[in-house]
Amino acid sequence: MGVTGVGKTTVGQRLAGTLGWRFHDADDFHPPANKTKMNAGVPLTDEDRWPWLRAIRAVIEQTLADGEGAVVTCSALKRAYREVLSGGLTGVEYVHLTGDPRVIAERLASRKGHFMNPALLESQIATLEVPEGALDVDVAMTPDEQVAAIRRAFNV
């Protein structure tokens, strides 16, 4: 989890690959209307997010029911969003990719082909409610270093 540009997809794919788990990117669950808004630099409202979050939760629930492991990336900026994603479930851990906003902004400026408008970074930082109990991982590390830190912390 984390704001746009922290490397959720890159780190999530690598982590899932090293564990032999499935990977699910929350971006794939956004309806076209959400992507259009974000591309135009318009922040999503909670009303835009609720159906998206419920769709991601369904994947998490199915993964747990199947007894499988998975890495699911999602901004999960607010406590209420994380409650929708995993409230009442056991076996869900959060990794918060975080770091210097200037580093994140530089990454966004060089990112190509993504629907998320870099101008939304500030609104995401303002919206972020720092998660309690999550593993914080500094985005200044390389993706491989981040994966190694996550694996060490969760002993996987």
C-alpha positions as CSV (number, residue, x, y, z in Angstrom):
1,M,0.0,0.0,0.0
2,G,1.0,3.6,-0.4
3,V,0.5,6.7,-2.4
4,T,0.9,6.8,-6.2
5,G,4.5,6.3,-7.5
6,V,5.9,4.4,-4.5
7,G,6.4,1.2,-6.6
8,K,3.5,-0.9,-5.4
9,T,3.3,-2.8,-8.7
10,T,7.0,-3.3,-9.2
11,V,7.6,-4.5,-5.6
12,G,4.4,-6.5,-5.5
13,Q,5.1,-8.4,-8.7
14,R,8.7,-9.2,-7.5
15,L,7.5,-10.2,-4.1
16,A,4.8,-12.5,-5.5
17,G,7.3,-14.0,-7.9
18,T,9.8,-14.8,-5.3
19,L,7.1,-16.5,-3.2
20,G,5.3,-18.3,-6.0
21,W,2.1,-16.4,-5.1
22,R,-0.5,-14.8,-7.3
23,F,-0.3,-11.0,-7.9
24,H,-3.3,-8.7,-8.1
25,D,-2.9,-5.0,-8.9
26,A,-5.7,-2.9,-7.6
27,D,-5.3,-0.6,-10.6
28,D,-6.8,-3.4,-12.7
29,F,-10.1,-3.2,-10.6
30,H,-10.8,0.5,-11.4
31,P,-13.7,1.1,-13.7
32,P,-13.0,3.2,-16.7
33,A,-14.7,6.3,-15.1
34,N,-12.2,6.2,-12.2
35,K,-9.3,6.0,-14.6
36,T,-10.6,8.8,-16.7
37,K,-10.9,11.0,-13.6
38,M,-7.4,10.2,-12.4
39,N,-5.9,10.8,-15.8
40,A,-7.5,14.2,-15.8
41,G,-6.0,15.0,-12.4
42,V,-9.3,14.8,-10.6
43,P,-9.0,13.0,-7.2
44,L,-11.4,10.1,-6.6
45,T,-14.1,10.6,-4.0
46,D,-15.0,7.9,-1.4
47,E,-18.1,7.1,-3.5
48,D,-15.8,6.4,-6.4
49,R,-13.7,4.1,-4.3
50,W,-16.2,2.0,-2.4
51,P,-17.1,-0.4,-5.3
52,W,-13.4,-0.7,-6.3
53,L,-12.4,-1.6,-2.7
54,R,-15.2,-4.1,-2.4
55,A,-14.0,-5.8,-5.6
56,I,-10.5,-6.1,-4.3
57,R,-11.8,-7.5,-1.0
58,A,-13.6,-10.2,-2.9
59,V,-10.3,-11.3,-4.4
60,I,-8.7,-11.3,-0.9
61,E,-11.6,-13.3,0.6
62,Q,-11.4,-15.8,-2.3
63,T,-7.6,-16.2,-1.9
64,L,-8.0,-16.8,1.8
65,A,-10.8,-19.3,1.3
66,D,-8.7,-21.2,-1.2
67,G,-5.8,-21.3,1.3
68,E,-3.5,-19.6,-1.1
69,G,-1.0,-16.8,-0.8
70,A,-1.2,-13.6,-2.8
71,V,0.2,-10.1,-3.0
72,V,-2.5,-7.5,-3.6
73,T,-1.4,-3.9,-4.2
74,C,-3.7,-1.1,-3.4
75,S,-3.2,2.5,-2.3
76,A,-5.4,1.8,0.8
77,L,-4.9,5.4,1.9
78,K,-7.5,5.6,4.7
79,R,-8.2,3.5,7.7
80,A,-11.8,3.1,6.4
81,Y,-10.5,1.8,3.1
82,R,-8.3,-0.8,4.8
83,E,-11.3,-1.8,6.9
84,V,-13.3,-2.5,3.7
85,L,-10.3,-4.5,2.3
86,S,-9.6,-6.6,5.3
87,G,-11.8,-5.9,8.3
88,G,-12.7,-9.1,10.1
89,L,-10.3,-11.2,8.1
90,T,-7.2,-13.0,9.5
91,G,-4.1,-13.7,7.5
92,V,-3.8,-10.2,5.9
93,E,-0.7,-8.1,6.4
94,Y,0.0,-4.6,5.2
95,V,3.2,-3.3,3.8
96,H,3.4,0.5,3.6
97,L,5.8,1.7,0.9
98,T,6.8,5.2,2.0
99,G,9.5,7.7,1.6
100,D,10.5,11.3,0.8
101,P,7.8,12.9,-1.3
102,R,10.5,14.5,-3.5
103,V,11.8,11.0,-4.5
104,I,8.3,9.8,-5.2
105,A,7.5,12.9,-7.3
106,E,10.7,12.3,-9.3
107,R,9.6,8.8,-10.0
108,L,6.2,10.0,-11.1
109,A,7.7,12.6,-13.5
110,S,9.6,9.8,-15.3
111,R,6.8,7.3,-15.4
112,K,5.3,6.6,-18.8
113,G,2.0,5.1,-19.9
114,H,0.2,5.1,-16.5
115,F,-3.3,6.6,-16.2
116,M,-2.6,8.3,-12.9
117,N,-1.8,11.9,-13.2
118,P,1.3,12.9,-11.3
119,A,-0.5,16.0,-10.1
120,L,-2.5,13.8,-7.7
121,L,0.5,12.9,-5.5
122,E,-0.2,15.9,-3.2
123,S,-3.9,15.0,-2.8
124,Q,-2.9,11.4,-2.0
125,I,-0.3,12.5,0.6
126,A,-2.9,14.7,2.2
127,T,-5.4,11.8,2.2
128,L,-3.0,9.2,3.6
129,E,-3.8,8.0,7.1
130,V,-0.6,6.3,8.1
131,P,-1.5,2.7,8.9
132,E,-1.0,1.3,12.3
133,G,0.7,-2.1,12.5
134,A,1.9,-2.1,8.9
135,L,5.4,-2.8,7.9
136,D,7.0,0.5,6.7
137,V,9.4,0.0,3.8
138,D,11.5,2.9,2.5
139,V,11.2,3.5,-1.2
140,A,14.8,4.8,-1.3
141,M,15.8,1.1,-1.3
142,T,15.9,-0.8,-4.6
143,P,12.9,-3.0,-5.3
144,D,15.0,-6.1,-4.6
145,E,16.1,-4.6,-1.2
146,Q,12.4,-3.9,-0.5
147,V,11.4,-7.4,-1.3
148,A,14.2,-8.8,0.9
149,A,13.1,-6.5,3.8
150,I,9.5,-7.7,3.5
151,R,10.4,-11.3,3.4
152,R,12.7,-10.9,6.4
153,A,10.0,-9.1,8.4
154,F,7.3,-11.7,7.7
155,N,9.7,-14.7,7.7
156,V,8.6,-15.8,4.2
